[in-house]
Amino acid sequence: MTIKGIIAKKLGMSIIYDDNGKVLPVTVVQAGPCTVTQVKTIAKDGYDSVQVGFSEAKNINKPQAGHQERSGGKFSILQEFESDLSCEPEVGQEITSEIFSEVKKVKVSGTSKGRGFSGGVRRYGFKGGPKTHGQSDRHRAIGSIGAGSSPGRVWPGQKMPGHYGNARSTVKGLRVVKVDSVNNIILIKGAIPGYNGSTLRVDIQS
């Protein structure tokens, strides 16, 4: 079965050296193992996909326990992925990092680090106010937020201080540098969203 993604966990960042001795910054990701919990088909569900489970759960409610009973496990995270259904995936089948053995590009989705309430300089990279001519309290102010008489209000969507981070973020076109199928570890070049230990969704890009 060829499934086009997996649920993973971010372990942290490191560096490796390529064949030319060049340093590559990489993110270490634990890719699975995941278990197939449901197979959806056009005839029954209206579309083709495979639902997989990740991260063993201590307690789940009765509806979820009944849904996952056939897979033989209890999982706290469920995700759906496209797959090659010609290979007839089965409930309970295990998905490992081996699906990335011949993959070059992936798309990674996760929740970015939450930074709480932040000002315009930190949140959007604003320049700030002047540092001279008696300015004592405007160094990190955002400046004007709208015109006076017309429109006489602040435009919707104006960049201002507010909640920064803790949002769904996706990075496309990341290169898979190395796959350790024994330990279910993949190394992805560059940084990806989320804190160490956070859950990720890794999709294969063609």
JOWOWO-V881007 format. One record per helix or strand. SS is the DSSP state (H for helix, E for strand). FROM is the first residue (numbers start at 0). LEN is the number of residues. Records with the same first field share a line. If there is no record, write none. Layout:
SS->FROM-LEN  FROM-LEN
//
This chain:
E->2-1  4-13  22-9  33-7  48-8  74-7  82-1  93-2  104-7  116-2  161-2  167-13  184-5  198-7
H->41-4  61-10  84-3  96-4  119-5
//
